[in-house]
Amino acid sequence: MRVIISGASGRMGRMLVKATDALEGAELVGACDRVGASLIGADAGNLAGIGALGVSLTDDLNDLPEADVLIDFTSPEGCLEHAAFVAGRGMAMVIGTTGFDPEQMATLKRTLADSPVVMAANYSVGVNLALNLIQQAAQVLAADYDAEIFEAHHKHKVDAPSGTALAMGRALAAGRNVDLMDAAVFSREGITGAREEGKIGFSVVRGGNIVGEHKAMFISDEERIEINHVASDRLVFAKGALRAADWLSQQKQGWYDMQDVLGLNV
């Protein structure tokens, strides 16, 4: 499996380079970053701390070789550019980028309509198992259990709530057979009044170097059930993305998520 990694000089990009190098049967053949990035020309392996791989970081997509899959953890704008490149080359794409607005998402799906794609808010195997458990819990714990979602990330994260927190919200809403946007409460300030039954509350922390913490809580007057996930190393997301890429290499065109990759969609 020949792999291109976009955003290869960033925190997640470097982890993806490391995970690609460690996966048997995978080969890093290309690495790119935004135009004018300060590390253009550097060896992607050196940036990842694993030694030179002979793959230099480029800001010109036309310089990239043929590959089977491109893995993208960048920005919505960058991801759209990379998606057009993928579609033009007949490649597959693994997308970990979050923060798309509805118009951008519609454009992304049109662009990749004929491509094999895995898109997930979080590539951790543990998080995706948690999403499955949250949906099951929500089917059992009705609206008289107050539902709250908490998430915490490092101070450099630019979107909130996180894509994973929103995925937890969607799983919870699906379990209750409601639309998340009808039930979600994203902010509370001032005299808010009593909590409305059936709502799904979100709370967000940003600080330091927190890799990622997520928790779904079901709270009644008598008990509290929590489904909690804490990531301690970004490598867990990179390993999951490479697992998705390997699985995707055996699939036809279509739009998949990590629940498909892990066989949790039934």
C-alpha positions in Angstrom: 0.0 0.0 0.0 1.5 3.3 -1.2 0.6 6.2 1.1 0.7 10.0 0.8 0.3 12.0 4.0 -0.9 15.6 3.8 0.0 18.0 6.6 3.1 15.9 7.2 5.0 18.4 9.3 2.2 18.9 11.9 1.6 17.0 15.1 -0.7 14.4 13.6 1.2 14.3 10.3 4.4 13.3 12.0 2.5 10.5 13.9 1.1 9.3 10.6 4.5 9.1 9.1 5.7 7.1 12.0 2.7 4.8 11.9 3.1 4.2 8.1 6.7 3.3 8.5 5.9 0.8 11.3 3.0 -0.9 9.3 4.1 -4.0 7.4 3.0 -3.7 3.8 2.7 0.1 3.9 5.2 2.5 2.2 5.3 6.3 2.5 5.8 7.6 -1.0 4.7 11.2 -0.6 4.3 14.0 2.0 2.8 17.4 1.5 2.0 20.6 3.4 0.5 24.0 2.8 2.1 26.3 0.3 5.0 28.2 1.9 5.2 26.0 5.0 8.6 26.6 6.7 9.7 22.9 6.6 9.1 22.3 2.8 12.0 20.3 1.5 12.7 18.5 4.8 12.7 14.7 4.9 9.4 13.4 6.4 11.1 10.7 8.3 13.5 13.1 10.0 10.5 15.3 11.0 8.9 12.3 12.6 12.0 11.4 14.4 12.5 8.0 12.8 15.4 8.9 10.4 15.5 9.8 6.7 13.0 8.0 4.5 13.9 9.7 1.2 10.5 11.4 1.0 10.8 15.2 1.0 7.9 17.5 2.1 6.4 19.4 -0.9 3.9 22.1 -1.2 3.1 21.3 -4.9 0.6 18.4 -5.3 1.9 17.9 -8.9 5.2 16.7 -7.4 3.6 13.8 -5.6 4.0 10.3 -7.1 1.3 7.7 -7.8 -0.2 6.2 -4.6 -3.0 4.1 -3.4 -4.3 6.3 -0.6 -3.9 9.8 0.8 -4.4 10.4 4.5 -5.6 13.9 5.5 -5.6 15.5 8.9 -5.4 19.1 7.9 -8.1 21.8 7.6 -11.4 21.9 5.8 -9.9 24.1 3.1 -6.8 22.0 2.7 -8.8 18.8 2.7 -11.0 20.0 -0.1 -7.9 20.7 -2.2 -6.5 17.3 -1.5 -9.8 15.6 -2.2 -9.8 17.1 -5.8 -6.3 15.7 -6.2 -7.4 12.3 -5.0 -10.4 12.2 -7.3 -8.2 13.2 -10.2 -5.7 10.4 -9.5 -8.3 7.6 -8.8 -7.0 7.1 -5.3 -8.6 6.3 -2.0 -8.8 8.8 0.9 -8.8 8.6 4.7 -10.1 11.8 6.2 -9.5 12.8 9.9 -10.1 16.5 9.3 -13.0 18.1 11.3 -14.7 21.4 11.4 -16.4 21.4 8.0 -19.4 23.6 7.5 -22.4 22.1 5.6 -21.5 23.7 2.3 -17.9 22.4 2.6 -19.1 18.9 3.5 -21.5 18.8 0.5 -18.6 19.8 -1.8 -16.3 17.2 -0.3 -18.9 14.4 -0.9 -19.5 15.6 -4.5 -15.8 15.7 -5.2 -15.2 12.2 -3.8 -18.4 10.6 -5.2 -16.5 8.0 -7.2 -13.7 7.3 -4.6 -13.3 4.9 -1.7 -13.4 7.1 1.4 -13.2 6.5 5.1 -14.1 9.6 7.2 -14.2 9.6 10.9 -14.0 12.2 13.7 -11.7 9.9 15.6 -9.6 7.0 14.5 -9.0 5.5 17.9 -10.3 1.9 18.2 -11.3 2.6 21.8 -13.3 5.8 20.9 -15.2 3.9 18.1 -16.1 1.1 20.5 -17.3 3.9 22.9 -19.5 5.3 20.2 -21.1 1.9 19.8 -21.6 1.6 23.6 -23.1 5.1 23.8 -25.7 4.3 21.2 -26.6 1.1 23.0 -26.8 2.9 26.4 -29.0 5.6 24.9 -31.5 3.0 23.6 -31.8 1.7 27.2 -31.6 4.9 29.2 -34.5 7.1 28.2 -34.9 10.9 28.3 -35.5 10.8 32.1 -31.7 10.2 32.2 -30.1 13.6 31.6 -27.4 13.3 28.9 -24.2 15.3 28.9 -21.0 15.1 26.8 -17.7 16.5 28.1 -14.5 16.9 26.0 -11.0 18.4 26.7 -8.2 19.1 24.2 -4.9 21.0 23.9 -4.9 24.8 23.7 -4.1 24.8 19.9 -7.3 23.0 18.8 -9.3 25.4 16.7 -12.8 23.9 16.6 -15.3 23.2 19.4 -17.0 21.0 20.3 -14.5 18.5 18.9 -15.6 16.2 16.1 -15.4 13.3 18.5 -17.8 15.0 21.0 -20.2 15.6 18.1 -19.9 12.0 17.0 -20.8 11.0 20.6 -23.7 13.3 20.4 -24.9 11.8 17.2 -24.6 8.3 18.6 -26.5 9.2 21.6 -29.2 11.0 19.6 -29.5 8.0 17.3 -30.0 5.7 20.3 -32.9 7.9 21.3 -34.2 8.3 17.8 -33.9 12.1 17.8 -32.0 14.6 15.7 -28.9 15.9 17.5 -29.4 19.5 16.4 -32.9 19.5 17.9 -31.6 18.2 21.2 -28.1 19.7 21.6 -27.3 22.5 24.1 -23.9 23.9 23.2 -23.6 26.8 25.7 -25.1 27.8 29.1 -24.7 31.3 30.5 -26.7 33.4 32.9 -30.2 32.5 34.1 -30.8 29.5 32.0 -33.7 28.0 33.8 -34.2 24.4 34.7 -32.7 21.7 32.5 -35.2 20.7 29.8 -35.8 16.9 29.6 -34.3 15.2 26.6 -31.6 17.7 25.9 -28.0 16.7 25.2 -25.5 19.1 26.8 -22.0 19.8 25.7 -19.1 21.2 27.7 -15.6 22.0 26.4 -12.1 22.5 28.0 -9.1 23.8 26.1 -5.7 23.9 27.8 -2.1 22.8 27.8 -1.2 19.7 25.9 -4.2 17.5 26.6 -4.3 14.9 23.8 -8.0 14.2 24.1 -10.5 13.3 26.7 -14.2 12.5 26.1 -17.0 11.4 28.3 -20.7 10.7 27.8 -22.8 10.8 31.0 -26.3 9.5 31.6 -27.6 11.0 34.9 -30.7 10.3 36.9 -31.7 11.2 40.4 -30.5 7.8 41.6 -27.4 6.9 39.5 -24.9 8.1 36.9 -23.5 6.0 34.1 -20.3 7.3 32.3 -18.6 6.1 29.2 -15.2 7.6 29.2 -12.2 7.6 26.9 -8.8 9.2 27.5 -6.1 9.3 24.8 -2.5 9.6 26.1 -0.6 9.6 22.8 -1.6 10.8 19.4 -0.1 7.7 17.9 -3.3 5.9 18.7 -5.1 8.0 16.1 -2.4 7.5 13.5 -2.5 3.7 14.0 -6.2 3.7 13.6 -6.0 5.8 10.4 -3.5 3.4 8.9 -5.8 0.5 9.9 -8.5 2.3 8.0 -6.3 2.8 5.0 -5.3 -0.8 4.9 -9.0 -1.9 5.1 -10.0 0.7 2.5 -7.5 -0.7 0.0 -9.8 -3.7 -0.3 -13.0 -1.7 -0.8 -14.9 -0.4 -3.8 -16.0 3.2 -4.1 -18.2 4.4 -1.2 -18.3 6.5 1.9 -17.3 4.6 5.1 -16.4 5.3 8.7 -14.5 3.5 11.5 -17.5 1.6 12.5 -17.3 -0.1 9.1 -13.6 -0.6 9.4 -14.0 -2.3 12.8 -17.1 -4.3 11.8 -19.3 -2.5 14.3 -22.0 -1.4 11.8 -24.6 -4.1 11.7 
